[in-house]
Amino acid sequence: MIVSRAERAMNYAVLIVAALAALAPIVLILVTSLQPGSSQSGLQPSNYAQAWVEGEFSQYLGTSVLVSSTVLAIALPCAVLAGYALGAIVFRGSTLVFGLFLLGIMVPAEAIVVPLFYDLRTLGLTNTLWAVALPQAAQSIAFGAYWMRTYFRTAPRSLIEAATLDGASERRVLWSILVPIGRPAIVTMTVLVFLWTWNEFLIPLVMSPNGDFRTAPLALALFQGQHVQATSLLAAAAVLVALPVVIVYLVLQRHVIAGMLEGSVRE
């Protein structure tokens, strides 16, 4: 299809406007985080150090890393296995099982967090890593099973059949053939699960009432309550909390974009 010069210019204009709209809040927060206080002048990079120390973000960011790593370690293998079973293997009741996984996506955490808290308290798990990580891992497995099922259903059947004829087992087909070629889909799922886990607020708040496993978003909310007027410190703290997610995305963005484009082409 031939695109005229006017259409190309219009496309670039729309993209530039969209980019400016997306980047403007980020630039505003960065500029605000460097603003001086009432008794200072000039740019103040020291706002980051002050927010880091006063907010004790080293501890809370470490907790967020631990929780996110635990959720990923549990959810990713389970999601790959469930997606392979639901997408590449034909068995009786697969539709019913898939519907149960969909319930894990459709039911919001707000609807189950209170009874879940009492169940975990009965088991003596509240105020532990498992109370914060396991509910999020369950939600991530539900999403991951749906995500990976879509990939496995569109995987090359000829490749699977050829490997089976050569004597490859189901395990060998999955881990040696489908997982390597499905790396963009798996990396995209990893980034999404990490993003959701890192930004989760309600579950850590409820499952750790004494604050032993307070994550970075909770620490940011507490810091905000203590520094209502110090907008530069609040902006610096927000940047510190968001920075790990930005780094992970920038490192893996090539695979994420490939996974998104692959899914759109297949659809």
Buried (B, 14 or more C-beta within 10 A) or exposed (E): EEEEEEEEEEEEEEEEEEEEEEEEEEEEBEEBBBBEBEEEEEEBEEBBEBBBEBBEBEEBBEBBBBBBEBBBEBBBEBBBBBBBBBBBEEEEEBEEBBEEBBEBEEEEBEEBBEEBBEEBBEEEBBBBBBBBBBBBBBBBBBBBBBBBBBBBEBBEEEEBEEBEEEEBEBEEBBEEBBBEEBEBBBBBBBBBBBBBBBBBEBBBBBBBEEBEBBBBBBBBEBBBEEBEEBBBBBBBBBBBBBEBBEEBEEEBEEBBEBBEEBBEEEE
